[in-house]
Amino acid sequence: MILRKRALGEGWYPELEEETRLFLDEAAETIAENPPSRGALACMVPHAGWYFSGALAARGIYTLDADAQTVVVLGGHLPPSGPVLYAEEDGAETPLGVLEADGEFRDALRETLPGQSDTRADNTVEIQLPLVKYFFPRSRLLHIRLPAAWASFRSGKIIGETARALGRKTVVIASTDLTHYGPNYGFTPRGIGRAALDWVKKTNDAAFIASVIKGRARDILTRAEEDRSACSAGAVLGALGFAQDRGAGNAVLVDYGTSADRDMASSFVGYGVIAWYC
């Protein structure tokens, strides 16, 4: 078996099983205090290091249908002209054990959604894999990265069509962070300080989130490009396309936060959690 190796350092998520399970057990306990509805067919979650957004990502993945046979993780960080990228390994290593790939699904999908091999390290998918293993210990993985292009909306529909043809109970995770604000990111349209943070929360991120919840696929891409309010819009378009194909038209904002909630700084990132239900 050829396995995809860990590429991210320990600062992104724990290296050891005990530390990983402790973090996720604590996240699960917090979720249980105010649990969101379960049974979602798709969700949008952040992909920063776990210290900043791991608990938020766990909350989003918790919403998904627990009986899913295959979990599709859609990543991004690809330009509009980029290809669809597939992980071709037989599985992925995580601190909680091997997450087996759904090779049959991948091969069937590539017949109608061609792509290239994803050979580069990227946090958008990898950061989610231990969470998938924790919440879906018996499910298989489909690792895909989609470009920030309108075609990714159709790609999500093709994923839904392929899942239906295979009779595969499937859920989709869209991995994206929201506004990257501050000197570190070369984006300071509202200066520095509390007013800038309020603008990101109440205006810039809020506009992107509203487009997702209303199912406005083209507006999602426009907001991400013009407002710089999402770094992996292709993943969100893919999840929206899948959700619409499967009749999951009820999008709900599950949670929201920023890295400044943990450490107030001049540079920070927004994080949104959305789930799609039937």
C-alpha positions in Angstrom: 0.0 0.0 0.0 1.4 3.4 -1.0 0.5 6.0 1.6 0.5 9.8 1.4 2.9 11.0 4.1 2.4 13.9 6.5 3.9 17.1 5.1 2.8 19.7 7.6 4.9 20.4 10.7 3.8 19.8 14.3 2.7 23.5 14.6 -0.3 22.7 12.3 -1.6 19.7 14.3 -0.2 17.2 16.8 2.2 14.5 15.7 1.3 11.9 18.3 -1.9 9.9 18.6 -2.4 10.7 22.3 -2.2 14.4 21.7 -4.4 14.3 18.7 -7.1 12.3 20.4 -6.9 14.5 23.5 -7.5 17.6 21.3 -10.4 16.1 19.4 -12.0 14.5 22.5 -12.0 18.0 24.2 -13.4 19.5 21.0 -16.2 16.8 20.9 -17.0 17.5 24.6 -17.4 21.2 23.8 -19.6 20.4 20.8 -21.8 18.2 22.9 -22.6 21.2 25.2 -24.2 23.0 22.2 -24.4 20.5 19.3 -25.3 21.6 15.8 -27.8 19.4 13.8 -26.3 16.3 12.3 -27.0 14.7 9.0 -25.5 17.4 6.7 -24.3 16.2 3.3 -21.6 18.9 2.9 -19.8 21.5 5.1 -17.4 24.4 4.8 -14.6 24.5 7.4 -11.3 26.4 7.9 -7.9 25.0 7.4 -5.5 27.0 9.7 -3.5 25.3 12.4 -5.5 23.6 15.0 -4.6 26.1 17.7 -6.6 28.7 15.8 -9.3 26.8 13.9 -9.2 23.1 14.8 -12.2 23.3 17.1 -14.2 25.2 14.5 -13.3 22.6 11.8 -14.3 19.8 14.2 -17.7 21.4 14.8 -18.3 21.6 11.0 -17.3 18.0 10.3 -19.4 16.8 13.3 -22.5 18.0 11.3 -22.0 15.5 8.5 -24.0 12.3 8.1 -22.2 9.8 10.3 -23.1 6.9 8.0 -21.1 8.2 5.1 -19.0 5.6 3.3 -16.8 8.1 1.5 -15.7 11.5 2.7 -14.6 13.8 -0.1 -12.2 16.6 1.1 -12.1 19.5 -1.3 -9.1 21.7 -1.0 -7.9 24.7 -3.0 -5.0 27.2 -3.1 -5.2 26.9 -6.9 -5.5 29.7 -9.5 -8.5 29.8 -11.9 -6.4 28.2 -14.6 -5.2 25.4 -12.4 -6.2 21.7 -13.0 -8.3 19.5 -10.8 -5.8 17.7 -8.5 -6.2 14.2 -7.1 -4.2 12.3 -4.5 -3.4 9.0 -6.1 -2.1 7.2 -3.1 -3.9 4.2 -1.5 -4.4 6.1 1.7 -3.1 8.8 3.9 -1.2 8.7 7.2 -2.7 10.4 10.2 -1.8 10.4 13.9 -4.9 8.2 14.4 -4.0 5.7 11.8 -4.3 5.2 8.0 -7.2 6.8 6.2 -7.9 4.5 3.3 -8.6 6.1 -0.1 -11.7 5.3 -2.2 -9.8 4.3 -5.3 -12.9 3.1 -7.1 -14.7 6.4 -6.6 -11.6 8.3 -7.7 -11.2 6.3 -10.9 -14.8 6.5 -11.8 -14.8 10.3 -11.2 -11.8 10.9 -13.4 -13.6 9.5 -16.4 -15.8 12.6 -16.4 -13.7 15.0 -14.3 -10.1 14.7 -15.6 -7.3 15.9 -13.5 -3.7 15.6 -12.5 -1.8 14.0 -9.6 -1.6 16.2 -6.5 2.1 15.8 -5.6 2.7 18.9 -3.6 2.3 19.6 0.1 -0.8 21.7 0.9 -2.6 22.4 4.1 -6.1 22.6 2.7 -6.8 18.9 2.6 -4.1 17.5 5.0 -5.2 19.6 8.0 -8.7 17.9 7.8 -7.5 14.3 7.6 -7.1 13.5 11.3 -10.6 15.0 11.9 -12.0 12.8 9.2 -10.3 9.7 10.7 -11.7 10.7 14.2 -15.3 11.3 13.1 -15.4 8.7 10.3 -13.1 5.9 11.4 -14.5 3.4 8.9 -15.0 5.6 6.0 -12.8 6.1 3.0 -11.2 9.3 1.6 -11.3 11.1 -1.7 -8.7 13.9 -1.7 -9.3 16.6 -4.4 -8.2 20.2 -4.9 -10.3 22.4 -7.1 -9.3 25.7 -8.8 -10.9 29.0 -8.0 -13.0 28.9 -11.2 -16.6 28.6 -12.2 -16.0 25.1 -13.5 -15.6 23.9 -9.9 -19.3 24.3 -9.3 -20.0 21.8 -12.1 -17.2 19.6 -10.6 -19.2 19.3 -7.4 -22.3 18.2 -9.3 -20.2 15.6 -11.1 -19.0 14.3 -7.7 -22.7 14.0 -6.7 -23.6 12.2 -10.0 -20.7 9.8 -9.6 -21.6 9.0 -6.0 -25.1 8.2 -7.0 -24.0 6.0 -9.9 -21.8 4.0 -7.5 -24.4 3.8 -4.8 -21.9 5.4 -2.5 -23.2 7.3 0.6 -21.0 10.4 0.4 -20.3 13.6 2.2 -18.2 16.6 1.1 -15.9 18.9 3.1 -14.9 22.2 1.6 -11.7 23.6 3.1 -11.2 27.3 3.0 -10.2 30.2 5.2 -11.9 33.6 4.8 -10.3 37.1 4.8 -6.6 37.2 5.3 -6.2 40.7 6.7 -3.2 42.8 7.8 0.4 43.7 6.8 1.4 40.0 6.7 -1.0 39.6 3.8 -0.6 42.9 2.1 -4.3 43.7 2.7 -5.2 46.7 4.9 -8.1 48.6 3.3 -9.4 49.6 6.8 -6.1 50.3 8.5 -5.1 48.4 11.6 -6.9 47.8 14.9 -10.3 47.0 16.2 -12.2 48.8 13.5 -10.4 46.7 10.9 -11.4 43.5 12.7 -15.0 44.6 12.9 -15.0 45.4 9.2 -13.7 41.9 8.4 -16.3 40.2 10.6 -19.3 42.3 9.8 -18.7 43.3 6.2 -16.1 41.4 4.2 -16.5 37.9 5.6 -20.2 38.4 6.2 -20.8 39.2 2.4 -19.0 35.9 1.4 -20.9 33.9 4.0 -24.2 35.4 2.8 -23.4 34.4 -0.8 -22.7 30.8 0.3 -25.8 30.5 2.4 -28.0 31.9 -0.5 -26.4 29.5 -2.9 -25.2 32.2 -5.3 -22.4 30.3 -7.0 -21.1 33.1 -9.3 -21.2 35.6 -6.4 -19.1 33.3 -4.3 -16.3 33.5 -6.8 -16.7 37.3 -7.3 -16.6 38.0 -3.6 -13.5 35.8 -3.2 -11.7 37.6 -6.1 -12.8 41.2 -5.5 -13.0 41.2 -1.7 -10.2 38.8 -1.1 -12.6 37.0 1.3 -11.8 33.4 0.7 -8.5 31.7 -0.3 -10.0 28.5 -1.7 -13.3 29.5 -3.4 -13.1 26.5 -5.7 -13.6 24.1 -2.8 -16.7 26.0 -1.7 -18.1 26.0 -5.2 -17.5 22.3 -5.4 -19.4 21.7 -2.1 -22.2 23.9 -3.2 -22.5 22.0 -6.5 -22.5 18.7 -4.7 -25.1 19.9 -2.2 -27.4 21.1 -4.9 -27.1 17.9 -6.8 -28.0 15.9 -3.7 -31.0 18.2 -2.9 -29.3 19.7 0.2 -30.4 23.3 -0.4 -30.6 24.4 3.3 -27.3 26.1 4.1 -26.8 27.0 7.8 -24.0 29.1 9.4 -22.8 26.8 12.2 -20.0 29.0 13.6 -17.7 31.8 12.9 -14.4 33.2 14.3 -11.1 34.7 13.6 -7.5 34.0 14.6 -7.7 37.3 16.5 -10.2 35.7 18.9 -7.2 33.7 20.2 -4.4 36.2 19.6 -5.2 39.8 18.7 -2.7 41.0 16.2 -2.5 43.4 13.3 -2.7 40.4 10.9 -5.4 37.8 11.3 -7.7 35.4 9.3 -11.4 34.8 9.3 -12.9 31.3 9.7 -16.5 30.3 8.8 -18.3 27.0 9.3 -21.4 26.3 7.1 -23.3 23.0 6.7 -25.7 22.0 3.9 -28.8 19.9 4.9 -31.7 18.5 2.9 
